[in-house]
Amino acid sequence: MALRINTNIESINAQRNLTTSTSALNKSLEKLSSGL
């Protein structure tokens, strides 16, 4: 049970990190596309 809870927390953290990375990547691509 505890292992499953820990795995779920790690999954949530990984998903959050992925979302943050994706947002940063999108902002960088927008800057490149606009020529800044």
PDB file of N, CA, C and O in Angstrom:
ATOM      1  N   MET A   1       0.834  -1.205   0.000  1.00  0.00           N
ATOM      2  CA  MET A   1       0.000   0.000   0.000  1.00  0.00           C
ATOM      3  C   MET A   1       0.869   1.256   0.000  1.00  0.00           C
ATOM      4  O   MET A   1       0.659   2.169  -0.800  1.00  0.00           O
ATOM      5  N   ALA A   2       1.834   1.292   0.894  1.00  0.00           N
ATOM      6  CA  ALA A   2       2.692   2.475   0.985  1.00  0.00           C
ATOM      7  C   ALA A   2       3.465   2.689  -0.315  1.00  0.00           C
ATOM      8  O   ALA A   2       3.668   3.818  -0.760  1.00  0.00           O
ATOM      9  N   LEU A   3       3.886   1.579  -0.906  1.00  0.00           N
ATOM     10  CA  LEU A   3       4.638   1.671  -2.159  1.00  0.00           C
ATOM     11  C   LEU A   3       3.780   2.293  -3.252  1.00  0.00           C
ATOM     12  O   LEU A   3       4.252   3.110  -4.042  1.00  0.00           O
ATOM     13  N   ARG A   4       2.523   1.895  -3.283  1.00  0.00           N
ATOM     14  CA  ARG A   4       1.613   2.433  -4.296  1.00  0.00           C
ATOM     15  C   ARG A   4       1.422   3.937  -4.088  1.00  0.00           C
ATOM     16  O   ARG A   4       1.400   4.700  -5.054  1.00  0.00           O
ATOM     17  N   ILE A   5       1.285   4.360  -2.834  1.00  0.00           N
ATOM     18  CA  ILE A   5       1.109   5.787  -2.539  1.00  0.00           C
ATOM     19  C   ILE A   5       2.352   6.563  -2.981  1.00  0.00           C
ATOM     20  O   ILE A   5       2.241   7.612  -3.615  1.00  0.00           O
ATOM     21  N   ASN A   6       3.527   6.046  -2.646  1.00  0.00           N
ATOM     22  CA  ASN A   6       4.767   6.718  -3.038  1.00  0.00           C
ATOM     23  C   ASN A   6       4.877   6.810  -4.551  1.00  0.00           C
ATOM     24  O   ASN A   6       5.290   7.836  -5.089  1.00  0.00           O
ATOM     25  N   THR A   7       4.512   5.751  -5.224  1.00  0.00           N
ATOM     26  CA  THR A   7       4.581   5.745  -6.682  1.00  0.00           C
ATOM     27  C   THR A   7       3.633   6.787  -7.265  1.00  0.00           C
ATOM     28  O   THR A   7       3.968   7.471  -8.231  1.00  0.00           O
ATOM     29  N   ASN A   8       2.450   6.902  -6.672  1.00  0.00           N
ATOM     30  CA  ASN A   8       1.491   7.889  -7.157  1.00  0.00           C
ATOM     31  C   ASN A   8       2.029   9.301  -6.964  1.00  0.00           C
ATOM     32  O   ASN A   8       1.874  10.152  -7.840  1.00  0.00           O
ATOM     33  N   ILE A   9       2.661   9.550  -5.819  1.00  0.00           N
ATOM     34  CA  ILE A   9       3.228  10.877  -5.555  1.00  0.00           C
ATOM     35  C   ILE A   9       4.342  11.177  -6.560  1.00  0.00           C
ATOM     36  O   ILE A   9       4.428  12.286  -7.087  1.00  0.00           O
ATOM     37  N   GLU A  10       5.188  10.189  -6.818  1.00  0.00           N
ATOM     38  CA  GLU A  10       6.260  10.387  -7.799  1.00  0.00           C
ATOM     39  C   GLU A  10       5.680  10.654  -9.179  1.00  0.00           C
ATOM     40  O   GLU A  10       6.201  11.471  -9.938  1.00  0.00           O
ATOM     41  N   SER A  11       4.601   9.960  -9.493  1.00  0.00           N
ATOM     42  CA  SER A  11       3.952  10.157 -10.791  1.00  0.00           C
ATOM     43  C   SER A  11       3.402  11.570 -10.909  1.00  0.00           C
ATOM     44  O   SER A  11       3.538  12.215 -11.949  1.00  0.00           O
ATOM     45  N   ILE A  12       2.780  12.046  -9.836  1.00  0.00           N
ATOM     46  CA  ILE A  12       2.239  13.410  -9.829  1.00  0.00           C
ATOM     47  C   ILE A  12       3.371  14.424  -9.984  1.00  0.00           C
ATOM     48  O   ILE A  12       3.250  15.382 -10.747  1.00  0.00           O
ATOM     49  N   ASN A  13       4.462  14.212  -9.265  1.00  0.00           N
ATOM     50  CA  ASN A  13       5.601  15.128  -9.362  1.00  0.00           C
ATOM     51  C   ASN A  13       6.192  15.125 -10.764  1.00  0.00           C
ATOM     52  O   ASN A  13       6.531  16.179 -11.301  1.00  0.00           O
ATOM     53  N   ALA A  14       6.315  13.951 -11.352  1.00  0.00           N
ATOM     54  CA  ALA A  14       6.862  13.852 -12.705  1.00  0.00           C
ATOM     55  C   ALA A  14       5.961  14.572 -13.693  1.00  0.00           C
ATOM     56  O   ALA A  14       6.439  15.259 -14.595  1.00  0.00           O
ATOM     57  N   GLN A  15       4.660  14.413 -13.519  1.00  0.00           N
ATOM     58  CA  GLN A  15       3.706  15.060 -14.420  1.00  0.00           C
ATOM     59  C   GLN A  15       3.796  16.579 -14.275  1.00  0.00           C
ATOM     60  O   GLN A  15       3.723  17.307 -15.265  1.00  0.00           O
ATOM     61  N   ARG A  16       3.956  17.052 -13.038  1.00  0.00           N
ATOM     62  CA  ARG A  16       4.071  18.490 -12.786  1.00  0.00           C
ATOM     63  C   ARG A  16       5.344  19.035 -13.423  1.00  0.00           C
ATOM     64  O   ARG A  16       5.328  20.097 -14.045  1.00  0.00           O
ATOM     65  N   ASN A  17       6.447  18.303 -13.264  1.00  0.00           N
ATOM     66  CA  ASN A  17       7.710  18.738 -13.856  1.00  0.00           C
ATOM     67  C   ASN A  17       7.622  18.770 -15.372  1.00  0.00           C
ATOM     68  O   ASN A  17       8.154  19.677 -16.012  1.00  0.00           O
ATOM     69  N   LEU A  18       6.952  17.782 -15.943  1.00  0.00           N
ATOM     70  CA  LEU A  18       6.796  17.734 -17.396  1.00  0.00           C
ATOM     71  C   LEU A  18       5.987  18.928 -17.885  1.00  0.00           C
ATOM     72  O   LEU A  18       6.319  19.535 -18.903  1.00  0.00           O
ATOM     73  N   THR A  19       4.931  19.261 -17.159  1.00  0.00           N
ATOM     74  CA  THR A  19       4.097  20.408 -17.534  1.00  0.00           C
ATOM     75  C   THR A  19       4.913  21.698 -17.482  1.00  0.00           C
ATOM     76  O   THR A  19       4.813  22.538 -18.377  1.00  0.00           O
ATOM     77  N   THR A  20       5.722  21.851 -16.430  1.00  0.00           N
ATOM     78  CA  THR A  20       6.557  23.044 -16.293  1.00  0.00           C
ATOM     79  C   THR A  20       7.567  23.133 -17.432  1.00  0.00           C
ATOM     80  O   THR A  20       7.766  24.198 -18.016  1.00  0.00           O
ATOM     81  N   SER A  21       8.199  22.012 -17.739  1.00  0.00           N
ATOM     82  CA  SER A  21       9.183  21.988 -18.822  1.00  0.00           C
ATOM     83  C   SER A  21       8.533  22.309 -20.157  1.00  0.00           C
ATOM     84  O   SER A  21       9.098  23.040 -20.970  1.00  0.00           O
ATOM     85  N   THR A  22       7.356  21.769 -20.378  1.00  0.00           N
ATOM     86  CA  THR A  22       6.645  22.013 -21.632  1.00  0.00           C
ATOM     87  C   THR A  22       6.286  23.487 -21.762  1.00  0.00           C
ATOM     88  O   THR A  22       6.398  24.061 -22.845  1.00  0.00           O
ATOM     89  N   SER A  23       5.855  24.099 -20.666  1.00  0.00           N
ATOM     90  CA  SER A  23       5.506  25.523 -20.695  1.00  0.00           C
ATOM     91  C   SER A  23       6.734  26.367 -21.031  1.00  0.00           C
ATOM     92  O   SER A  23       6.654  27.287 -21.845  1.00  0.00           O
ATOM     93  N   ALA A  24       7.860  26.056 -20.409  1.00  0.00           N
ATOM     94  CA  ALA A  24       9.087  26.800 -20.677  1.00  0.00           C
ATOM     95  C   ALA A  24       9.516  26.626 -22.126  1.00  0.00           C
ATOM     96  O   ALA A  24       9.959  27.577 -22.771  1.00  0.00           O
ATOM     97  N   LEU A  25       9.381  25.405 -22.633  1.00  0.00           N
ATOM     98  CA  LEU A  25       9.750  25.138 -24.025  1.00  0.00           C
ATOM     99  C   LEU A  25       8.865  25.926 -24.975  1.00  0.00           C
ATOM    100  O   LEU A  25       9.354  26.503 -25.946  1.00  0.00           O
ATOM    101  N   ASN A  26       7.567  25.954 -24.703  1.00  0.00           N
ATOM    102  CA  ASN A  26       6.637  26.696 -25.558  1.00  0.00           C
ATOM    103  C   ASN A  26       6.969  28.185 -25.566  1.00  0.00           C
ATOM    104  O   ASN A  26       6.914  28.825 -26.615  1.00  0.00           O
ATOM    105  N   LYS A  27       7.314  28.741 -24.403  1.00  0.00           N
ATOM    106  CA  LYS A  27       7.664  30.163 -24.338  1.00  0.00           C
ATOM    107  C   LYS A  27       8.927  30.440 -25.145  1.00  0.00           C
ATOM    108  O   LYS A  27       9.019  31.447 -25.847  1.00  0.00           O
ATOM    109  N   SER A  28       9.900  29.535 -25.037  1.00  0.00           N
ATOM    110  CA  SER A  28      11.137  29.703 -25.797  1.00  0.00           C
ATOM    111  C   SER A  28      10.865  29.642 -27.293  1.00  0.00           C
ATOM    112  O   SER A  28      11.420  30.425 -28.063  1.00  0.00           O
ATOM    113  N   LEU A  29      10.013  28.714 -27.702  1.00  0.00           N
ATOM    114  CA  LEU A  29       9.687  28.594 -29.124  1.00  0.00           C
ATOM    115  C   LEU A  29       8.949  29.831 -29.620  1.00  0.00           C
ATOM    116  O   LEU A  29       9.163  30.272 -30.749  1.00  0.00           O
ATOM    117  N   GLU A  30       8.088  30.390 -28.785  1.00  0.00           N
ATOM    118  CA  GLU A  30       7.376  31.613 -29.180  1.00  0.00           C
ATOM    119  C   GLU A  30       8.360  32.757 -29.398  1.00  0.00           C
ATOM    120  O   GLU A  30       8.229  33.518 -30.356  1.00  0.00           O
ATOM    121  N   LYS A  31       9.351  32.880 -28.503  1.00  0.00           N
ATOM    122  CA  LYS A  31      10.348  33.941 -28.645  1.00  0.00           C
ATOM    123  C   LYS A  31      11.153  33.754 -29.926  1.00  0.00           C
ATOM    124  O   LYS A  31      11.418  34.713 -30.650  1.00  0.00           O
ATOM    125  N   LEU A  32      11.539  32.500 -30.199  1.00  0.00           N
ATOM    126  CA  LEU A  32      12.295  32.233 -31.424  1.00  0.00           C
ATOM    127  C   LEU A  32      11.460  32.538 -32.659  1.00  0.00           C
ATOM    128  O   LEU A  32      11.953  33.115 -33.628  1.00  0.00           O
ATOM    129  N   SER A  33      10.196  32.146 -32.614  1.00  0.00           N
ATOM    130  CA  SER A  33       9.318  32.347 -33.771  1.00  0.00           C
ATOM    131  C   SER A  33       9.080  33.826 -34.046  1.00  0.00           C
ATOM    132  O   SER A  33       8.954  34.236 -35.199  1.00  0.00           O
ATOM    133  N   SER A  34       9.018  34.628 -32.980  1.00  0.00           N
ATOM    134  CA  SER A  34       8.743  36.054 -33.149  1.00  0.00           C
ATOM    135  C   SER A  34      10.018  36.827 -33.481  1.00  0.00           C
ATOM    136  O   SER A  34       9.955  38.015 -33.799  1.00  0.00           O
ATOM    137  N   GLY A  35      11.171  36.166 -33.408  1.00  0.00           N
ATOM    138  CA  GLY A  35      12.420  36.800 -33.788  1.00  0.00           C
ATOM    139  C   GLY A  35      13.104  37.550 -32.669  1.00  0.00           C
ATOM    140  O   GLY A  35      14.006  38.345 -32.929  1.00  0.00           O
ATOM    141  N   LEU A  36      12.702  37.322 -31.429  1.00  0.00           N
ATOM    142  CA  LEU A  36      13.347  38.014 -30.305  1.00  0.00           C
ATOM    143  C   LEU A  36      14.605  37.281 -29.886  1.00  0.00           C
ATOM    144  O   LEU A  36      15.288  37.710 -28.955  1.00  0.00           O
TER     145      LEU A  36
END
